Amino acid sequence: MDKNEEIELQAAVFQRLVDHLRKETELQNIDLMNLTGFCRNCLGKWYLEAAEERGLDIDYDTAREKIYGMKYEEWKQRYQKPASAEQLEQMNQKKRS
């Protein structure tokens, strides 16, 4: 496998992850953070950082839209549920450790 093929495979895997997260809207960001240490917003930040490293001019809202497949506020309104006390406590415990 050459470098270009490897990059193409990595891009395909990333796109599959993004597509999966777009489809599985019941996966809440707080649960993703508590279980994996990253969420859709993290992917948006990483997308933005990668664009900036390459001299591309995009903003955080645009980067998040690439991940969510829609504007973040629209996704929040449609799919985000209020975090439970248990979810918040778990997140706070992870921050402390």
Secondary structure, DSSP 8 states (H G I E B T S, - for coil): --HHHHHHHHHHHHHHHHHHHHH-TTS-HHHHHHHHS--HHHHHHHHHHHHHHTT----HHHHHHHHHSS-HHHHHHHH-----HHHHHHHHHHHH-
